[in-house]
Amino acid sequence: MALFKLNVNKRAYQADVEGDTPLLWVLRDSLGLVGTKYGCGIAQCGACTVHLDGKAVRSCVLPVSAIGTGKVTTIEGLSEKGDHPVQKAWDEVDVAQCGYCQAGQIMTAAALLKEKPKPTEDEIVSGMSGNVCRCGTYHRIREAVKVAASKTN
């Protein structure tokens, strides 16, 4: 085991884990941040998406040893009051059905809009394509991304 110093949601944490432990399990089991979900374990579904230095990454396959001094943001740290434009748009459009994939969807959408504040329909489809929603709410997800984009500068 090794002691890893992590910056998660603008707070300093320490985790005494093996270096190859996926960030997902450090977040959930060591730090108690359970908003990030386990979906597939092979970076194919997007449920585990978090931000590393503002970029969307799959925490289920990212070893904690690869974080270094990077800044991790989870769904819990996206906004203090749940009022990030994407979170507000998700509520406005009533995206969630079962809700399991939504943290990963929201984190992917937030990273997309940070990179492309006014994405085209094709850019939204492409940017969100790596996230699976078993309930099939893709049309509402795309609509919420458009709503969020319309309300950001």
Solvent accessible surface area in square Angstrom, and as a share of the most:
residue,aa,sasa,rsa
1,M,159,0.71
2,A,46,0.35
3,L,103,0.51
4,F,38,0.16
5,K,147,0.62
6,L,8,0.04
7,N,48,0.25
8,V,0,0.00
9,N,28,0.15
10,K,191,0.81
11,R,152,0.55
12,A,97,0.75
13,Y,37,0.14
14,Q,105,0.47
15,A,3,0.02
16,D,85,0.44
17,V,18,0.10
18,E,87,0.39
19,G,23,0.22
20,D,111,0.57
21,T,29,0.17
22,P,38,0.24
23,L,0,0.00
24,L,0,0.00
25,W,86,0.30
26,V,0,0.00
27,L,0,0.00
28,R,62,0.23
29,D,109,0.57
30,S,55,0.36
31,L,27,0.14
32,G,50,0.48
33,L,26,0.13
34,V,79,0.45
35,G,17,0.17
36,T,2,0.01
37,K,55,0.23
38,Y,93,0.35
39,G,35,0.34
40,C,42,0.25
41,G,25,0.24
42,I,116,0.59
43,A,28,0.22
44,Q,118,0.52
45,C,24,0.14
46,G,1,0.01
47,A,5,0.04
48,C,2,0.01
49,T,2,0.01
50,V,0,0.00
51,H,14,0.06
52,L,32,0.16
53,D,93,0.48
54,G,21,0.21
55,K,129,0.55
56,A,43,0.34
57,V,36,0.20
58,R,54,0.20
59,S,0,0.00
60,C,9,0.05
61,V,77,0.44
62,L,33,0.17
63,P,47,0.30
64,V,0,0.00
65,S,63,0.40
66,A,59,0.45
67,I,7,0.04
68,G,51,0.49
69,T,137,0.79
70,G,9,0.09
71,K,119,0.51
72,V,1,0.01
73,T,35,0.20
74,T,0,0.00
75,I,28,0.14
76,E,74,0.33
77,G,27,0.26
78,L,26,0.13
79,S,22,0.14
80,E,179,0.80
81,K,171,0.72
82,G,36,0.35
83,D,74,0.38
84,H,43,0.19
85,P,47,0.30
86,V,0,0.00
87,Q,27,0.12
88,K,116,0.49
89,A,2,0.01
90,W,12,0.04
91,D,115,0.59
92,E,106,0.47
93,V,29,0.16
94,D,101,0.53
95,V,0,0.00
96,A,52,0.40
97,Q,117,0.52
98,C,92,0.55
99,G,28,0.27
100,Y,108,0.41
101,C,14,0.08
102,Q,14,0.06
103,A,15,0.12
104,G,0,0.00
105,Q,1,0.01
106,I,17,0.08
107,M,0,0.00
108,T,13,0.07
109,A,0,0.00
110,A,8,0.06
111,A,11,0.09
112,L,18,0.09
113,L,14,0.07
114,K,146,0.62
115,E,114,0.51
116,K,74,0.31
117,P,61,0.38
118,K,122,0.52
119,P,17,0.11
120,T,79,0.46
121,E,77,0.34
122,D,112,0.58
123,E,56,0.25
124,I,1,0.01
125,V,69,0.40
126,S,78,0.50
127,G,31,0.30
128,M,12,0.05
129,S,85,0.55
130,G,32,0.30
131,N,4,0.02
132,V,65,0.38
133,C,7,0.04
134,R,228,0.83
135,C,48,0.29
136,G,36,0.35
137,T,2,0.01
138,Y,87,0.33
139,H,110,0.49
140,R,65,0.24
141,I,3,0.01
142,R,74,0.27
143,E,77,0.35
144,A,0,0.00
145,V,0,0.00
146,K,81,0.34
147,V,22,0.12
148,A,0,0.00
149,A,8,0.06
150,S,82,0.53
151,K,126,0.54
152,T,36,0.21
153,N,181,0.93
